[in-house]
Amino acid sequence: MSSTEQLMSSGSGAKYVQMQSEAEFPPMASSFMSFPQQNFPFEDSARIFDELPKATIIQVSRPDASDISPMQLTYTIEFQYKEFKWQLVKKAPQVFYLHFALKKRKFIQEIHEKQEQVKEWLQNLGLGDHATVVQDDEEADDEAVPSRIDESARIRDVPSSAALPIIRPALGRQYSVSDQAKGAMQGYLNHFLSNIDIVNSQEVCKFLEVSKLSFSPEYGPKLKEDYIMVKHLPKILDRDDDRKCCSQWFCCCQDNWQKVWAVLKPGFLAFLKDPSDPKPLDIVVFDVLPASNGIGEGRASLAKEVNDHNPLRHYFRVTCGTRSIKLRTKSNAKVKDWVAAINDAGLRPSEGWCHPHRFCSFAPPRGLTEDASQAQWYVDGRAAFDAIALAIEEAKSEIFICGWWVCPELFLRRPFRDHASARLDSLLESKAKHGVQVYILLYKEVALALKINSVYSKRRLLGIHENIRVLRYPDHFSTGVYLWSHHEKIVIVDHQVCFVGGLDLCFGRYDSGSHQVGDNPSEIWPGKDYYNPRESEPNSWEDTMKDELDRLKYPRMPWHDVHCALWGPPCRDVARHFVQRWNYAKRNKAPNEQAIPLLLPQHHMVIPHYMGKSAEIEIGNKNDSIHEEIKRSDSFSSPSAFQDVPLLMPQEANGPDSAKIEPKLNGFNTLHDLHGQPSRPSRNSFFRKSKIEPLIPDMPMRGFVDDLDSLDLQSQLSSHVLQPGAEASEMEWWETQERGDQVVSADEIGQVGPRASCRCQIIRSVSQWSAGTSQIEESIHKTYCSLIEKAEHFVYIENQFFISGLSGDEVIQNRVLEALYMRILRAHNEKKCFRAIIVIPLLPGFQGGVDDSGAASVRAIMHWQYRTISRGNHSILHNLYNLVGPKTHDYISFYGLRAYGSLFDGGPVATSQVHMQFSLNNLCLIAFSSLVMNVQFA
């Protein structure tokens, strides 16, 4: 091997000399570094490296300077592959074993080549059918330890003297020998890292500690990887090396321990069958850990060592959420390395996934830096559904859908006869046929209480294509969960854009601002989509195009909702939440079903800990600079700026720098569609770029965290920083949007918001039964109470129900009502104007009149709402009247919405209540029971 050195002995002492060429060695060893392409063990699709990595020896050391044993040399090696860098500490024996394994592999390949030649020769002689060819089915040892083979093979596989300089130092010359050994090792590494086939061999990949997940940018930087032993997984099939593990792992086969490849990333710990298999056997998604001292300070350990009475067995335990997994390694040193690496990944960054964030949420506030966080809102179903359809049409890799109710036959665009391809099942089928993976998580209802028939939806969706997977959760009887449900409505496409809000992908939700009550003949709402749950709930969903209601007699129920699209880090936070719920449901519902995989959360940790500063890899592109930094006045400085929700100021984009204002999101131009293609004018309005950008990104909302004396300074500052023309009224601004380069119809104005940069945070409500978390997360509840408490002038709330309790109420334990009550009292005592406006449906959206025998659900909900609003000692109006008197209605009022119109041309006039299902307050907190997007726009 020309690039390495050989240690020669002479009378004057040891010295390094250039070793002989490979031609002087036996043929068996002369070409072990040149694998024939046809014998390469990995297929092209399984290759980990598609270009050559680089290696640099950083340091050569030994544990004891007085110990000159040749086997004690330790090398610290830094590897680089593309934008990834990682360091490994390797001892001399490990390099020796790698050398041995490579030669063994080459020897076996040469034997196979000879077998083929002999087989062909025998067949030419007519003896092929009777010839017995020896097959070597023993794979290279994954642990890089010489396996037991026959003595002749052992002799032939002894490494050549090319490896000797690596492990044989000269006596009495420690420092010079270390330097020379460093050079020898560098040459050795450079030699075998210069061959792409050798680099992708199993032996080298294990030595480099890499796998198929190592260099996927979406999962974050490369951390620790290695083989470990697990006991909690079912038997892994097709493991040829299982028969060898007993001799190496102390009879582990007898107690069900199995060897797997562990991959540590900033947000999870995954277990693979082997490094070349990207499909995880199991995954631990890091989540908020409980406090170590029980009072909210410090965090419990993510991983810790486990002592065992057997000194030959070395264990550690990983605990996250409700999961606690015991793992095993070969040595105590490896245990310490794994424990330190796992705790460092999850706990060292103070904003990591194992730490609670603002409002005790699992997700941090986003948009504090230029991280491409963007949002856009939609009012009512027409605008939202068209945007969702466009996103699904542009999907490239995967789609996540989570819904309380999902109807496969739902048309996302209307009139439905003109948009047959926009039906949900047709959209999903088209994408699934092109390889897009679709994962749908449905709420499993209590059939006696609800008629949404999730069994039919699951069966219908699964029948579309094998790339569509569906889970229903929870199982009520096995989990003991009867009265709780996640009311989430989520669509996530390629981890690039997600939709959250109050709109399920189901019948009855499509609507516009006109809230039409009739549709005869059917043009907009076909069949059972002409929906009014107050009049009748379908008993069967098999024939969805058949009317349930008589269109000549009954109006449909208009549906008023708000939905929101998110791009950038907030989108990945929502996707992480979905992954947690999907994996938990999969483990409980289908733990052994191979067709339903576990999902991996994509990486988007808190900036700057993993983004650009402390890691070599950067995921996504930052926004181009779109405004100058304006320093905040000292009176606006906040000691807890991380807690602030900013008030973004509008900026007119028609100024002199408007040509430069072209922010991008993860490499995508915002004036184009989701994947860089020019947007179609008819749909671009649903993803249109805002003409306002934040001029003052650090401006906090007054009173949200810090009490400020007045908004006068803010108003004065706003008038000075606005560009010419920006002082136009809000209506003039919307008219400018309509007249500009956006194509927006007149009836869409006010239905679609601007796509704007924003600061936002994902908050949720989850617990053990729904996501497997170790503790209840009630960040939605905390956010509601905090925002109401800090509200300046008014609170506007739209919600499906309004049920809450005052302090001391032991029956209803959420304290949104208490926050409203205390805020109104403060306004009264300070003699300031403040209004709380609450809009709820006139009646709950369930079938039956209030006095019908079968309307128990309607009466129960109305009872608790009246108890909250006006009846009894626990109601807010009762308590406010006692203190404020008749002025109570100056501070709080309740409303419902109603629409009316003709059922058909020349037909009777009908009226119907307008149903609403989302939560919205004046701080743009868009909620839907278990997941919320908290955002402040201009």
C-alpha positions, 0 to 999 in steps of 0.5 A: 500500500503505497500511501502507508508506512511500515515500521522497520527494525534495525540496529539503530532502533525503530524507524518509519520507512515507505513500505513495499508496493502491493505487487510484492504481496500475495495476490490474495492481499494485493487488491483487497482495496479494489472491490468489483462493482458487481460484488458490491454488497449494497444496491445503489439505492442503499448506498449511504455515500454518493461522494467521497468523505474526507478524514483528518487526524486531529489528535493521537493520544494514549490513556497513560503517558507511561504506558507504551503498549502499542494497542493503547494509541487512540486517534481522534478523527474528524470526518466531513461529508458534504455539509456534515462534520463529526468526530470519532475516537478510535483505538488502534485495535479498531483500525486493525479489525477494520483492516481485517474485515476488509480483507476478509470481504475481498477474500470471500468475493474472490472465492465467489468469483472462482466458484462461478468460473468452476461452475461454468467449467463444470457445466461445459463438461456436462457436470453442472447438475452434479457439482456441489459449490460451497456457499459462504453465507456468513456475512462480515461481522457487524461488530468488527471483531474477527469471527471464527472461520477455518484456520486456513482462512484465518491465516490468509486473512491476517493483515499485511504489515501495512497496518503495523505502523498504526499499532506499533510505536517505537520504544522510548520515543513517545512524542515522535512516534505519535506524530509518525503514527498520526501521519501513517493513519492519515495515509491509511484513511485517505487510501480506503476513503478514496474508493466509493465502493469501499466507503459504502461497504458495511465494514467502513460504514460501521467504522464511520458510524453512519447510516441512511439517516445520517446525512438527511438534512431534514433530520438535523445534524449528525450526532451519535450512532452505533450498534446497541442491544434492545429487548423491547422490540419483537423478533427481527426477522432475516437476521443472518448474524443472530446465530453469532450474537451469543458468543459476542454478547454473553448468551443474549439470545436466551433472554430476547436481546437483539442488536439494532443500529441506534441513531441519535438526532437532536429531536429523537432516538431511532432504532434501525435494523441495520445502517442501510435500512432507513425504516425505523423499527422504533423511535423515541421522540423527545418531548418536555420532561417533568421537573426534576425537583417537582417544583418546575426547576430543572429537568429530569434526565432523558437517559441514565446509567443502570447498575446491574449485578452482573459486571459483564452487562452494561445497561442504560435507560432512556425515559421520555413521556410514558416510555422507558426503554432499557438498552445494553452496550458492550462496555461501561465506557459506551454506556457513559458515551450514550448517556452523555450524548442523549442528554446533551441532545435533548437537554443541553440547549435551554430551548431544546425539545425537553424543556418547556417553552412560553406557556409551557408549550412543547414548541418555542416562539418562532419568528424571533429571527428571520427564520421564514416563519409565515402565516396566512388566514382564511375566513370560511371554507371556500378560501381554505379548501381551495388553498388546501387543494392547491397544496395537495396537488403540489405535494411531492413526498408526504401528506399528513391529515388529522381530523375529527371527521374526514369525508373522502367524497368532499369536493374542495372546489365548487361548483362540484360538477366543474371540479370532479378532480378536486374531490378529496379522494381523487386528489389523494389517489392522484398523489398516491399513484405518484409515490406520495405517502399519505397518513391520516389520523381519524378520531374514533367516535363513540358510535352511540353518541355521534354519527360521523362513521369513521369506520366508513371513512377509514375503509373508503380511504384505505381502498384508494391506494396502498400508499394511503395509511389510516389510523383511528384513535382512541380505542375507548374501552381499552383506554378508558377514554369516553368523553374526550376527543381531539378536535384537531383539523390539520393538513401538512404537506411535505413539511413545507406548509400546513393548515390548522384551524376550525375546518374539518375536511367533511360535509357541511363545512364548505361555505363563503361569506354570503352564508347561503341557506339554499341550493336547489338545484344542486350546484354547490352542496351535492348530496349529503353535503347539503347538511343541517345537523339541527334537522337531521343527521344521516344514518348512512354515508354509503351513498354520499350523493343522495340528499339527506334533507329535502331542499324544498323544505329545509335550509342548510346550516351555514358554517362560519370558520377560520383556518390558517396556513403556516410556513417554516418552523411553525409548520414543522412544529405542527408536523412534530405534533402529528408525528407524536400522535401518529406514533403513539396511536400506531404503538397502541393500535397496530404495533406489529403491522408492517404496513403502518410505519413509524414516522420521523419528525423533521428537524427545526430546533430553536434558532440559533442552537442548531441553525447555523451557529452551533451546527455545520448544517443549516436547514432551509434558507433564511428570508432575504433582508426585507427591512432595515432594523429599527432600534427600539426605544428604551421605553419599549425594551422588555427584560423578557423579550422572549415572552413578547408577542410583537405588533407588526407594523404594515409597510407599503411595498411600492416604495423605492426598495420594493423591487428588492422585497422578494422574501423566500421560504426554504428556498421557495419564492413567495410569489410562486406556488409551493414548489417553485412553479409559477402560480396560477392566477386563479388560485394564487390569491390563496397563497398571495404574498403580503404587501406589508412587511414588519418594519419594527420586528421587536415591537412588543404588544403593549401589556402582553408581558410588560406594563407600558404607560401608554400607546401614545409613543407607539402611535407616534413612532408608527406615524414616523416609520410608515412609508409614504402612502402607508397611512391609508386606511385598512379598506384602502389597503385591501383595495390596493391588494385587489388592484395590485398584481394579485388576482382577487375577486370582489367576493374574496376580499376579506376572505383571504388574508395576506401571507406575511412574516410573523412571530408565532407559537404552536400551543396544544392540549395533550396528555398520556392518553392522546400523545403518550406524554409524561404530563398534561400539556395545557398551553392552550389554557395558559395562553387564553388566560394570559392573553385575556389578562394582558388585553388592552381594549377588548377581547373578541371570542368566537367558539363552538361552546362557551363553558368555563368556571370561576375561581373555586369552581370544582366542577369546571376547572378551566379558568378562562372565565376567571380571566375575563372576570378579573380583567373586567373588574380591573377595567371597572376599577380603573374606569377604563373602556374595555369590552368582551365580545363572545359569539357562539352558536345559538344552539349546539349543532346537534339534532333535535329541539330543546324539548325533544326526548332524544336531545339530551346532548343539546340540553346538557351543553346548554345547561353548562353554557347558561351556568357559565354565562348567567345562571347561578352563583358560578356565572359571570353575569351574576358575579359582575352584577353584584359588583358592577351593577347595570354597567355589566353590559358595558363590559361583556356581551354575547351574540349568535349569528343567523342567515336567511334567504330563499331556498330556491328561485321563487321559493320560500324564505328560510332562516338558519343559525350560523354555526361556528367551531373555532376559537378566535380572539383579538390576538389572532389566537386560532384554536381548535380544541387541542392544537392552536396557532398563536400569531400576531399580524399587523 
